[in-house]
Amino acid sequence: MTTLAVPDRQAVVRHGRQLTWATIGYNSFEAVLAIGAGLVVGSVALVGFGFDSVIEVGSSFAGLWRLRADPTLESRLRAERIALRVIGIAFLLLAGYVLVDAALTLLTRTPPDESRLGLLIATGSLIVMPILARAKRRVAAKLASQALTAEARQTQVCTYLSAILLGGLGLNAAFGWWWADPLAALLMVPVIGWEGLQAVRGRTACADCCPPVDRAV
């Protein structure tokens, strides 16, 4: 990959920061709405989705940390290791929470109320998250940064969870299939758990095609 000139690199870094702050703002708003609406209507999938948004905010702040003006090689490597492990642990905790809560809901046969707000949240994320993820992947590629590729991957995961959430809430609203909501939550568990394991191990889902960490921003 051709090395970027300093002015070009600085422009790409600025663009990366703008995208990351946009992700933080959207996910913060999304988390408040999703967790609040999920608690009100008793939706395990919606609450779990809200907590995923909180984790995405943390991941984005880690991305900002890695996008500091001119970090040394040592600080890059240290930031990469710490950020990936913290994000991985958080994902594993989220997977455990969703698994237990969804299983209890299925066992107790507790139906959630309909949530139009939840449907709007999931639909909005399906539109916004792919755009942000694609733009952040381009920034990561230009900077040859595996760290930023991992952060973009977190944003892409939010897209998958949005689709699962929309399916569960939609089936409950349209047909009264109360079990679709906790089932959708259970479908989130392997996705969240896998991403968590990869991050704890210091890898991304596309680590094999990314440049080495010592070339990262």
Residue, then its C-alpha position, 0 to 999 in steps of 0.5 A: m500500500t502506498t504511504l500517504a503524504v503527511p497532509d493527506r494522512q492528516a486529512v484522512v485522520r480528521h475524516g476518521r474522527q468526524l465519522t467516529w464522533a458521528t457514531i458516538g452521537y448516534n449510538s448514544f441517542e440510540a442506546v437511551l431510546a432502546i434501553g428505555a423503550g425495552l424496559v417499558v415494553g419488556s423487550v429483551a431484544l430491545v434492551g440487549f440492542g441498547f446495551d450493544s449501542v453502549i458498547e459501540v460507544g466505548s469502541s468508538f472512544a477507543g477508536l478516537w484514542r487510536l486516532r491521536a495526532d502523532p502517536t508513537l509505535e509503543s502507544r499504538l501497540r498498547a492502545e490496540r491491545i487494551a482497546l480490543r481486550v476491553i471491547g471483547i470482555a464487554f461483548l462477552l458480558l453482553a452475550g451472557y446477559v442476553l442469553v440468561d434474560a432471553a432464556l428466562t423470558l422463554l421459560t416464564r412465557t412473558p410476552p413483551d408489549e408492542s413497541r413502535l419506537g423499537l421498530l423505528i430504532a431498528t429501521g434507523s440503524l439499518i440505514v445509518m450503520p452500514i453507511l458509517a461502517r463503509a466510510k470507516r472501512r475506507v478510512a482504515a484502509k487508507l491508513a493501513s490500520q487494523a485497529l480502525t478496521a476492528e472499530a468499523r467491524q463493531t459498527q457493522v455488527c450493529t447492522y446485523l443486530s438491527a436486522i435481527l431486532l427488527g425481525g423479532l419486534g416485527l413478528n411480535a407486532a404483526f402476528g403476536w408471536w411473543w416468542a419471536d422477541p426472546l428468540a431474536a435475542l438468542l440469535m444475537v448471542p453467537v454474533i456478540g460472543w464470537e466478536g468478543l472472543q476475537a477481540v479478547r484474542g487481539r484479532t478482528a474478524c478480518a485480521d488475515c487481510c489487514p496489515p500488521v499492527d505495527r503499521a497501524v495508525 
